[in-house]
């Protein structure tokens, strides 16, 4: 068995130098040697680590999710909760990493937990090279290798997505005299992602090998990824490929980096990925959970949809007027109202008509589907706290039934989609578009764009894209969706016009992935060049980590803002 695992593990000899975070042994931490002393302990520990990976992003408000939401216009709040108020302002503030800064807890959580997960599963991989730690059969051991490498890939992948640098953690990291791993040096986000993709490649190879090796391999134990899917080897490979497509496409910090992505590989993974939405069964008690979505649906001063992006659906002229106004007075006095042909938004020529068209009380119970993805909220719930450019009539409501009743009557408990098939289709569409396979891209965009709403699935019901090129405006005339701005600077003066196929792709990706996964709009907007100028493109490693590595003075740094710091977005493609 040792020989088989070494051969599979050889795939993990990476192109970058490895390291891990500085740490001290904590007997209360389930990632320590005390809980990995027998094969059964080791396998039980491994089975808990998907939930641990998940918890970094979804099970707490104390992370960068709120900041990313308001910075990308996926959400709006001017409250200081979890540093949303500090990051929502325009001109953009830096991602402050000074010693003792007020956002330190939020900015450190994912870094610390995902580094812990990567180290813990690397320990599992190292022990599985020892025959004394066999889980019981070759297939069962290979299943363990596959799951550990999958989690190493996800944890390193999200470190690369969110931070400008991190430790590249591998099972081959050298040990110091005291038995702990050498912390090594931090590596840039490109190198961290390169190792994440190597880990996912290893996970796929081990999964395939396990499927032909013998008994007691796949499917995964149901508790390892709690949900309705039985993860046979075939289904697990689909999940690996789906995450690999997401991570590979979204690591780019600029349009130039996004264009340079290996889109052939993204397309291949998207074509071999999930064939329906991937659900986790959430639990507010035992996890995994989705705290951010649960709280974003509070519908007070916490949440509403600013017009910057959703206004592109408007056919009344309200968005054109709004975006042409200087930002200091944009929306002053009146929350934004629009009409649209997109059937995922409430229909009607007046606010009262839109409220009558769809009320969230119609989808309060378990198992129901909301008629629209968005609602026009009751007027008494309007948020009119500054800045006024955040005001609108609209809330995102797609997951309201889960928030109120789950899938069995208990709020926030039940299956929730953490990876949608639409996201994968649109990742493939982006690859096809960039390869100038315009007909293939249009077919994928049209899946959700033209879908006629049913009782179980809303849809845009917009006219299909039939001009297969990069320049023709989308069909719809004066009711086209999206209508995109140009020169939308803080000073106003912007104009709007029907977007082309590229803008239709971006529109579908935003509307179909809103609130479905962590930092959905931020990751895409960063690579597309659509963030507001000065927005931090990523976060630095927490100051506590830099201190532990002996960094002092200017070596403890911040990112973003308009004061000459690194890692700041350029003026967006829309002009803001």
C-alpha positions as CSV (number, residue, x, y, z in Angstrom):
1,X,0.0,0.0,0.0
2,X,2.9,2.4,0.8
3,X,4.2,1.9,-2.8
4,X,0.8,2.7,-4.3
5,X,0.4,5.9,-2.3
6,X,3.9,7.1,-3.0
7,X,3.1,6.7,-6.7
8,X,-0.1,8.8,-6.4
9,X,1.6,11.2,-4.1
10,X,4.4,11.8,-6.6
11,X,1.9,13.9,-8.5
12,X,2.2,16.4,-5.7
13,X,5.8,17.3,-6.2
14,X,5.0,20.9,-7.0
15,X,6.6,23.6,-8.9
16,X,6.8,25.9,-5.9
17,X,8.6,25.8,-2.6
18,X,6.4,24.6,0.3
19,X,5.9,26.0,3.7
20,X,3.3,26.2,6.5
21,X,2.2,28.8,9.0
22,X,3.9,29.3,12.3
23,X,2.1,27.4,15.0
24,X,2.4,26.1,18.6
25,X,1.0,22.7,19.7
26,X,-2.4,23.2,21.2
27,X,-3.8,20.1,23.0
28,X,-7.4,21.4,22.6
29,X,-7.0,21.7,18.8
30,X,-8.4,18.6,17.0
31,X,-5.8,19.1,14.3
32,X,-2.9,18.0,16.6
33,X,-1.1,14.7,16.8
34,X,-3.2,13.6,19.8
35,X,-6.2,12.8,17.6
36,X,-4.2,11.1,14.8
37,X,-2.6,8.3,16.8
38,X,-4.5,5.4,15.3
39,X,-5.8,4.7,11.7
40,X,-9.4,5.0,13.0
41,X,-8.6,8.4,14.7
42,X,-6.9,9.6,11.5
43,X,-9.8,8.7,9.3
44,X,-12.4,10.2,11.7
45,X,-10.3,13.4,11.8
46,X,-10.2,13.5,8.0
47,X,-13.9,13.2,7.8
48,X,-14.4,16.4,9.9
49,X,-12.2,18.6,7.7
50,X,-14.7,19.5,5.0
51,X,-16.9,21.1,7.6
52,X,-13.9,22.9,9.0
53,X,-12.9,24.2,5.6
54,X,-16.5,25.3,5.1
55,X,-16.7,27.0,8.5
56,X,-14.0,29.5,7.6
57,X,-16.2,31.2,5.1
58,X,-19.8,30.2,5.7
59,X,-20.3,29.6,9.4
60,X,-19.3,33.0,10.8
61,X,-19.9,36.6,10.1
62,X,-16.3,37.4,11.3
63,X,-14.6,37.1,7.9
64,X,-14.1,39.2,4.8
65,X,-17.4,38.1,3.2
66,X,-19.3,41.3,4.2
67,X,-16.5,43.6,3.0
68,X,-16.3,41.7,-0.4
69,X,-20.1,41.9,-0.7
70,X,-20.3,45.6,-0.4
71,X,-17.2,46.3,-2.4
72,X,-18.6,44.4,-5.4
73,X,-22.2,45.7,-5.1
74,X,-23.5,42.2,-4.4
75,X,-24.8,43.7,-1.2
76,X,-25.1,47.1,0.5
77,X,-24.8,48.2,4.1
78,X,-23.4,51.3,5.7
79,X,-23.3,49.6,9.2
80,X,-19.9,48.9,10.8
81,X,-20.8,45.2,11.4
82,X,-17.8,43.1,10.2
83,X,-16.2,46.2,8.6
84,X,-18.8,46.6,5.9
85,X,-19.2,50.3,6.7
86,X,-15.5,50.8,6.6
87,X,-15.2,49.2,3.1
88,X,-18.4,50.4,1.4
89,X,-17.4,54.0,1.1
90,X,-16.4,55.6,-2.2
91,X,-13.6,56.7,-2.7
92,X,-12.5,53.3,-1.5
93,X,-10.5,52.9,1.8
94,X,-7.6,50.5,2.0
95,X,-7.8,47.0,3.5
96,X,-6.1,48.2,6.7
97,X,-3.7,45.7,8.2
98,X,-2.0,47.9,10.7
99,X,-1.3,46.4,14.1
100,X,-4.5,46.3,16.2
101,X,-6.7,47.5,13.4
102,X,-10.5,47.1,14.0
103,X,-11.0,44.6,11.2
104,X,-8.2,42.2,12.3
105,X,-10.6,39.4,13.4
106,X,-12.5,39.4,10.1
107,X,-9.3,39.6,8.0
108,X,-7.5,36.8,9.8
109,X,-10.3,34.1,10.1
110,X,-10.0,32.5,6.7
111,X,-6.2,32.7,6.6
112,X,-5.9,30.9,9.9
113,X,-8.5,28.3,9.4
114,X,-7.6,27.4,5.9
115,X,-4.0,27.2,6.8
116,X,-5.0,24.9,9.6
117,X,-7.0,22.6,7.3
118,X,-4.2,22.5,4.8
119,X,-1.7,21.5,7.5
120,X,-4.1,18.9,9.0
121,X,-4.8,17.1,5.8
122,X,-1.2,17.2,4.8
123,X,-0.5,15.4,8.1
124,X,-3.0,12.8,7.1
125,X,-1.3,12.4,3.7
126,X,2.1,12.0,5.3
127,X,0.8,9.3,7.7
128,X,-1.0,7.4,4.9
129,X,2.4,6.8,3.3
130,X,3.1,4.7,6.4
131,X,1.6,1.1,6.2
132,X,0.9,1.2,9.9
133,X,-1.7,3.9,9.3
134,X,-3.7,2.1,6.6
135,X,-7.4,2.7,6.9
136,X,-8.1,-1.0,6.0
137,X,-7.7,-1.5,2.3
138,X,-6.0,0.0,-0.7
139,X,-9.2,1.5,-2.0
140,X,-10.1,3.0,1.4
141,X,-6.6,4.5,1.7
142,X,-6.8,6.0,-1.8
143,X,-10.2,7.4,-0.9
144,X,-8.5,9.1,2.1
145,X,-5.8,10.4,-0.2
146,X,-8.4,11.8,-2.6
147,X,-10.4,13.5,0.1
148,X,-7.3,14.9,1.8
149,X,-5.9,16.3,-1.5
150,X,-9.3,17.7,-2.3
151,X,-9.4,19.6,0.9
152,X,-5.7,20.7,0.6
153,X,-6.7,22.0,-2.9
154,X,-9.7,23.9,-1.6
155,X,-8.0,25.4,1.5
156,X,-4.9,26.6,-0.5
157,X,-7.2,27.7,-3.3
158,X,-9.2,30.0,-1.1
159,X,-6.1,31.3,0.5
160,X,-4.9,32.2,-3.0
161,X,-8.2,33.8,-4.0
162,X,-8.4,36.0,-0.9
163,X,-4.9,36.9,0.2
164,X,-1.9,38.2,-1.8
165,X,0.3,35.6,-0.3
166,X,0.3,32.5,2.0
167,X,2.3,29.5,2.9
168,X,2.3,26.7,0.4
169,X,1.5,23.7,2.6
170,X,2.4,20.2,1.4
171,X,2.8,16.8,3.0
172,X,6.5,16.9,2.0
173,X,7.3,19.9,4.1
174,X,10.5,19.3,6.2
175,X,10.3,18.9,9.9
176,X,12.2,20.8,12.5
177,X,14.0,19.2,15.5
178,X,10.9,19.5,17.6
179,X,8.8,17.6,15.1
180,X,6.8,20.6,13.8
181,X,6.8,21.6,10.2
182,X,9.2,24.2,9.0
183,X,7.2,27.4,8.4
184,X,9.2,28.4,5.3
185,X,8.5,31.6,3.4
186,X,5.2,33.1,2.2
187,X,4.5,32.6,-1.5
188,X,2.5,34.8,-3.9
189,X,-1.1,34.0,-4.8
190,X,-0.1,32.5,-8.2
191,X,2.2,30.0,-6.6
192,X,-0.3,29.2,-3.9
193,X,-3.0,28.5,-6.5
194,X,-0.5,26.4,-8.6
195,X,-0.2,24.1,-5.6
196,X,-3.9,24.1,-5.0
197,X,-4.5,22.9,-8.6
198,X,-1.8,20.2,-8.2
199,X,-3.6,19.0,-5.1
200,X,-6.9,18.8,-7.0
201,X,-5.2,16.9,-9.8
202,X,-3.9,14.5,-7.1
203,X,-7.4,14.2,-5.7
204,X,-8.8,13.2,-9.1
205,X,-6.0,10.7,-9.8
206,X,-6.5,9.0,-6.4
207,X,-10.3,8.9,-6.9
208,X,-10.0,7.2,-10.2
209,X,-7.4,4.7,-8.8
210,X,-9.7,4.0,-5.8
211,X,-12.5,3.1,-8.2
212,X,-10.5,0.2,-9.7
213,X,-8.5,-1.0,-6.7
214,X,-10.9,-3.0,-4.5
215,X,-13.5,-2.9,-1.7
216,X,-14.3,-0.2,0.9
217,X,-13.5,2.8,-1.3
218,X,-16.1,5.1,-2.7
219,X,-18.7,6.4,-2.1
220,X,-17.5,8.8,0.5
221,X,-19.1,8.4,4.0
222,X,-22.2,10.6,3.9
223,X,-21.0,12.6,6.9
224,X,-17.9,13.8,5.1
225,X,-19.9,16.0,2.7
226,X,-23.3,16.1,4.2
227,X,-25.9,16.5,1.5
228,X,-28.3,14.6,-0.9
229,X,-25.5,13.4,-3.3
230,X,-23.9,10.0,-2.9
231,X,-20.3,10.8,-3.7
232,X,-19.4,7.8,-5.8
233,X,-16.0,8.0,-7.5
234,X,-17.7,9.4,-10.6
235,X,-19.7,12.1,-8.6
236,X,-16.6,13.1,-6.6
237,X,-14.6,13.6,-9.8
238,X,-17.3,15.9,-11.0
239,X,-17.1,18.0,-7.8
240,X,-13.3,18.2,-8.0
241,X,-13.5,19.4,-11.6
242,X,-16.1,22.0,-10.7
243,X,-14.0,23.5,-8.0
244,X,-10.9,23.4,-10.1
245,X,-12.7,25.4,-12.8
246,X,-13.9,28.0,-10.3
247,X,-10.5,28.4,-8.7
248,X,-8.5,28.5,-11.9
249,X,-10.7,31.2,-13.5
250,X,-11.1,33.3,-10.4
251,X,-7.6,33.7,-9.2
252,X,-6.9,36.6,-11.6
253,X,-6.5,40.1,-10.1
254,X,-6.8,42.0,-13.4
255,X,-8.4,41.7,-16.8
256,X,-5.0,40.8,-18.3
257,X,-4.5,38.0,-15.8
258,X,-8.1,36.7,-16.4
259,X,-7.5,36.7,-20.2
260,X,-4.3,34.7,-19.6
261,X,-6.2,31.9,-17.7
262,X,-5.9,28.5,-19.3
263,X,-9.5,28.6,-20.6
264,X,-9.1,25.2,-22.4
265,X,-8.7,23.6,-19.0
266,X,-11.6,25.6,-17.5
267,X,-13.8,24.5,-20.4
268,X,-12.8,20.9,-20.0
269,X,-13.4,20.9,-16.2
270,X,-16.8,22.7,-16.7
271,X,-17.8,20.1,-19.2
272,X,-16.8,17.3,-16.9
273,X,-18.2,18.9,-13.7
274,X,-21.5,18.7,-11.8
275,X,-24.6,18.1,-13.9
276,X,-27.0,19.7,-11.4
277,X,-26.6,22.1,-8.5
278,X,-24.3,20.9,-5.7
279,X,-26.1,21.1,-2.3
280,X,-24.9,20.8,1.2
281,X,-27.4,20.0,3.9
282,X,-26.9,22.9,6.3
283,X,-27.5,22.8,10.1
284,X,-27.5,25.7,12.4
285,X,-26.3,23.4,15.2
286,X,-23.8,20.9,13.8
287,X,-22.9,22.7,10.5
288,X,-22.1,23.2,7.8
289,X,-24.1,26.4,7.8
290,X,-24.5,29.6,5.8
291,X,-24.5,32.4,8.3
292,X,-23.9,35.2,5.8
293,X,-26.9,34.4,3.6
294,X,-29.0,34.0,6.7
295,X,-28.0,37.4,8.0
296,X,-28.1,39.2,4.7
297,X,-31.8,38.4,4.6
298,X,-32.5,40.5,7.7
299,X,-34.0,43.2,5.4
300,X,-33.3,46.2,7.7
301,X,-30.3,48.5,7.5
302,X,-28.2,45.3,6.9
303,X,-29.1,44.6,3.3
304,X,-30.4,45.9,0.1
305,X,-29.2,45.9,-3.5
306,X,-27.5,49.1,-4.6
307,X,-28.4,50.1,-8.2
308,X,-24.9,50.0,-9.6
309,X,-25.3,46.5,-11.1
310,X,-29.0,45.6,-10.8
311,X,-29.9,48.9,-12.5
312,X,-28.5,47.5,-15.7
313,X,-31.8,45.6,-16.1
314,X,-33.8,48.9,-16.2
315,X,-35.9,49.9,-19.2
316,X,-37.6,53.0,-17.7
317,X,-34.7,55.4,-18.0
318,X,-34.3,55.6,-14.2
319,X,-30.8,53.9,-14.3
320,X,-29.6,56.2,-17.0
321,X,-30.6,59.2,-14.9
322,X,-29.2,57.7,-11.7
323,X,-25.8,56.8,-13.2
324,X,-25.4,60.2,-14.9
325,X,-25.8,62.0,-11.5
326,X,-22.8,62.9,-9.4
327,X,-22.3,60.2,-6.8
328,X,-22.8,62.6,-3.8
329,X,-26.4,63.2,-4.8
330,X,-27.1,60.0,-6.6
331,X,-30.4,58.6,-5.3
332,X,-30.8,61.5,-2.8
333,X,-34.3,61.5,-1.3
334,X,-35.8,58.6,-3.1
335,X,-34.7,54.9,-3.2
336,X,-34.1,53.6,-6.7
337,X,-37.1,52.2,-8.6
338,X,-37.0,50.5,-12.1
339,X,-39.0,48.5,-14.5
340,X,-37.4,45.6,-16.4
341,X,-38.1,42.8,-18.9
342,X,-36.1,40.4,-16.8
343,X,-38.6,38.1,-15.1
344,X,-36.3,37.4,-12.2
345,X,-37.2,40.9,-11.0
346,X,-40.7,42.0,-9.9
347,X,-43.0,43.1,-12.7
348,X,-45.1,46.2,-12.8
349,X,-45.0,49.8,-13.8
350,X,-45.4,51.1,-10.2
351,X,-43.9,50.2,-6.8
352,X,-47.3,49.0,-5.6
353,X,-47.7,46.8,-8.7
354,X,-44.3,45.2,-8.2
355,X,-45.1,44.5,-4.5
356,X,-48.4,42.9,-5.6
357,X,-46.6,40.9,-8.3
358,X,-44.4,39.2,-5.7
359,X,-44.3,39.2,-1.9
360,X,-42.0,36.9,0.0
361,X,-44.9,35.7,2.1
362,X,-45.8,33.6,-0.9
363,X,-42.6,31.5,-0.4
364,X,-42.4,31.3,3.4
365,X,-42.8,27.6,3.7
366,X,-40.4,24.7,3.3
367,X,-40.1,23.3,-0.2
368,X,-41.5,26.4,-2.0
369,X,-39.7,28.4,-4.6
370,X,-39.8,32.2,-4.8
371,X,-41.4,33.5,-8.0
372,X,-38.6,36.1,-8.4
373,X,-35.0,36.3,-7.3
374,X,-35.7,39.9,-6.1
375,X,-38.5,41.7,-4.4
376,X,-39.7,45.3,-4.2
377,X,-39.7,45.6,-0.5
378,X,-42.6,47.1,1.6
379,X,-42.0,50.9,1.8
380,X,-41.7,50.8,5.6
381,X,-38.6,48.7,5.3
382,X,-36.6,51.2,3.2
383,X,-33.1,51.9,4.3
384,X,-32.3,55.6,3.9
385,X,-29.0,55.8,5.8
386,X,-26.1,57.3,3.9
387,X,-24.6,57.0,1.4
388,X,-27.7,57.5,-0.8
389,X,-26.2,55.8,-3.8
390,X,-26.9,52.6,-1.9
391,X,-30.6,53.1,-1.7
392,X,-33.0,51.0,-3.8
393,X,-36.4,49.3,-3.5
394,X,-34.9,45.9,-4.1
395,X,-33.8,42.9,-2.0
396,X,-32.5,39.6,-3.1
397,X,-35.0,36.9,-2.1
398,X,-34.0,33.7,-4.0
399,X,-33.2,31.8,-0.8
400,X,-35.9,33.2,1.4
401,X,-37.6,29.8,1.8
402,X,-34.4,28.3,3.1
403,X,-33.8,31.2,5.5
404,X,-37.3,30.9,7.0
405,X,-38.1,27.2,6.8
406,X,-35.1,25.2,5.4
407,X,-36.4,22.2,3.5
408,X,-38.2,20.6,6.4
409,X,-39.7,23.5,8.4
410,X,-36.6,24.6,10.4
411,X,-35.1,27.9,9.5
412,X,-31.7,27.7,7.8
413,X,-31.6,23.9,8.1
414,X,-31.7,21.9,4.9
415,X,-30.2,21.7,1.5
416,X,-28.6,24.9,0.1
417,X,-26.7,25.2,-3.3
418,X,-23.1,26.1,-2.7
419,X,-22.2,25.4,-6.4
420,X,-24.8,25.9,-9.1
421,X,-24.8,24.3,-12.5
422,X,-25.4,27.8,-13.9
423,X,-22.1,29.0,-12.6
424,X,-20.3,26.1,-14.3
425,X,-22.2,26.7,-17.6
426,X,-21.1,30.4,-17.5
427,X,-17.5,29.6,-16.6
428,X,-17.5,27.4,-19.8
429,X,-19.3,30.2,-21.7
430,X,-16.6,32.7,-20.7
431,X,-13.9,30.3,-22.0
432,X,-15.8,29.7,-25.2
433,X,-16.2,33.5,-25.6
434,X,-12.5,34.2,-25.0
435,X,-11.7,31.5,-27.6
436,X,-14.1,33.3,-30.0
437,X,-16.4,30.3,-30.1
438,X,-19.3,32.7,-30.0
439,X,-22.1,30.3,-30.9
440,X,-21.1,27.9,-28.2
441,X,-20.9,30.8,-25.7
442,X,-24.3,32.1,-26.7
443,X,-25.9,28.7,-26.3
444,X,-24.7,28.5,-22.7
445,X,-25.7,32.1,-21.9
446,X,-29.1,31.5,-23.3
447,X,-29.9,28.6,-20.9
448,X,-30.8,31.0,-18.0
449,X,-31.3,34.2,-20.1
450,X,-34.2,32.8,-22.0
451,X,-35.6,30.3,-19.5
452,X,-39.3,30.7,-19.1
453,X,-40.2,30.9,-15.4
454,X,-42.0,27.9,-13.9
455,X,-43.3,27.0,-10.4
456,X,-40.0,25.4,-9.6
457,X,-37.5,27.6,-11.4
458,X,-37.4,31.3,-12.2
459,X,-35.9,32.5,-15.4
460,X,-35.1,35.6,-17.3
461,X,-37.4,35.0,-20.3
462,X,-35.3,37.5,-22.3
463,X,-34.8,37.2,-26.0
464,X,-32.1,34.8,-27.1
465,X,-28.7,36.0,-28.3
466,X,-28.6,35.1,-32.0
467,X,-25.8,37.3,-33.3
468,X,-22.6,35.3,-32.6
469,X,-20.0,38.0,-32.3
470,X,-18.4,40.3,-29.8
471,X,-20.0,43.6,-30.9
472,X,-23.7,43.2,-31.7
473,X,-25.9,44.7,-29.0
474,X,-28.2,42.1,-27.2
475,X,-31.7,42.0,-28.6
476,X,-34.6,43.7,-26.9
477,X,-34.5,47.2,-28.2
478,X,-35.4,49.8,-25.6
479,X,-36.1,46.9,-23.1
480,X,-32.7,45.2,-23.7
481,X,-30.9,43.6,-20.7
482,X,-28.3,44.6,-19.7
483,X,-28.0,48.3,-20.4
484,X,-24.4,49.1,-19.4
485,X,-22.9,52.4,-18.5
486,X,-19.8,54.1,-19.8
487,X,-17.8,56.8,-18.1
488,X,-19.7,56.2,-14.9
489,X,-17.3,58.3,-12.8
490,X,-18.0,59.8,-9.4
491,X,-18.6,63.1,-11.1
492,X,-21.6,61.7,-13.1
493,X,-22.2,62.3,-16.8
494,X,-22.4,58.6,-17.8
495,X,-24.4,57.3,-20.6
496,X,-26.0,53.8,-21.0
497,X,-26.5,51.5,-24.0
498,X,-27.4,47.9,-24.7
499,X,-24.6,45.6,-23.8
500,X,-23.0,43.0,-26.2
501,X,-22.7,39.2,-25.7
502,X,-19.9,39.7,-23.1
503,X,-22.1,41.9,-21.0
504,X,-25.0,39.5,-21.3
505,X,-22.6,36.7,-20.0
506,X,-21.6,38.9,-17.1
507,X,-25.2,39.7,-16.3
508,X,-26.3,36.1,-16.2
509,X,-23.3,35.1,-14.1
510,X,-24.1,37.8,-11.5
511,X,-27.8,37.2,-11.3
512,X,-27.5,33.4,-11.2
513,X,-24.6,33.2,-8.7
514,X,-25.6,36.0,-6.3
515,X,-25.3,34.7,-2.7
516,X,-24.6,31.1,-3.9
517,X,-21.0,31.0,-2.9
518,X,-18.4,33.0,-1.0
519,X,-17.4,36.4,-2.6
520,X,-19.2,35.4,-5.9
521,X,-19.5,38.9,-7.4
522,X,-16.1,40.1,-6.0
523,X,-14.1,37.4,-7.6
524,X,-15.7,37.9,-11.0
525,X,-15.7,41.7,-10.8
526,X,-12.0,41.7,-9.9
527,X,-11.0,39.6,-12.9
528,X,-13.3,41.5,-15.2
529,X,-12.0,44.9,-14.1
530,X,-15.4,46.0,-12.7
531,X,-14.5,46.9,-9.1
532,X,-14.5,50.6,-8.1
533,X,-11.1,52.2,-8.5
534,X,-9.0,51.8,-5.4
535,X,-10.8,48.7,-4.1
536,X,-8.4,46.3,-2.6
537,X,-7.8,43.4,-5.0
538,X,-7.0,41.1,-2.1
539,X,-6.0,41.1,1.6
540,X,-2.5,40.9,3.0
541,X,-1.7,38.1,5.5
542,X,-2.9,39.1,8.9
543,X,-0.5,41.4,10.8
544,X,-0.2,38.7,13.5
545,X,1.1,36.3,11.0
546,X,3.6,38.8,9.6
547,X,4.8,39.6,13.2
548,X,5.3,35.9,13.9
549,X,7.5,35.7,10.8
550,X,9.7,38.6,12.1
551,X,8.2,41.3,9.9
552,X,8.4,44.8,11.4
553,X,7.6,48.4,10.3
554,X,6.7,48.7,6.6
555,X,6.8,44.9,6.2
556,X,3.4,44.9,7.9
557,X,1.4,46.4,5.1
558,X,-2.1,47.1,3.8
559,X,-3.6,46.8,0.3
560,X,-5.9,48.9,-1.8
561,X,-7.1,52.5,-1.4
562,X,-6.1,55.6,-3.3
563,X,-2.9,56.4,-1.4
564,X,-0.3,54.6,-3.4
565,X,-0.6,51.2,-1.7
566,X,-0.2,48.0,-3.8
567,X,-3.1,45.7,-4.8
568,X,-5.6,48.4,-5.7
569,X,-8.2,48.2,-8.6
570,X,-7.7,50.5,-11.5
571,X,-10.6,52.5,-12.9
572,X,-13.3,50.0,-13.9
573,X,-14.4,49.1,-17.3
574,X,-17.6,51.0,-16.6
575,X,-15.7,54.1,-15.5
576,X,-16.4,54.0,-11.7
